[in-house]
Amino acid sequence: MIYTVHSNTKLKNLKQNVTECGVSLTSFGNKYYVGTKLEDTMLVGKQLKFVVNAGQMRCSEQVAYGGSLEATLRGGDYPVRDDRISLSMSALSFKKEMVLGGGIQTEFRPIRGMKMAVNANLNSQNMGQVNIKISSSEHIEIALIAVFSIFKAILHKKRTENKSREVLEMG
């Protein structure tokens, strides 16, 4: 069983600046993990936002450190339309090993009644992902899902055929 207790507080020290501090305590098995976080959010006008954070997790003699920097540019129609693009960088250090990562995320409306979000990230260990999320109040969403599923099935079938040919040629 995992138990977690956490607390955080925000301090709005300037009109365009919010600082947040957090502490957590997690019990997992017979070990206790303590985490701390410091985050600062700076707004430049209504469209540009910067977020910087750093933190650590500690258990016995092991410590992991991490931090990130994110810049978000909102669309010109904000807050009427919530279009935005974000770039982020992160670093994680544990046991003398460091992993660096970067990502991009965007949300926009390609047509009326539809919202689309695309998120992609990659780290220094060549691991990453791409996510595409579409939501709609129209029936076009169902058609897009069907087209994507068919395209994925065709690609899978071609890969299977290519592997079968390679096995036959080798054997």
Secondary structure, 3 states (H helix, E strand, C coil): CEEEEEEEEEEEEECCEEEEEEEEEEEECCEEEEEEEEEEEEEECCCEEEEEEEEEEEECCEEEEEEEEEEEEECCCCCCCCCEEEEEEEEEEECCEEEEEEEEEEEECCCCCEEEEEEEEEECCCCEEEEEEEEECCCHHHHHHHHHHHHHHHHHHHHHHHHHHHHHHHC
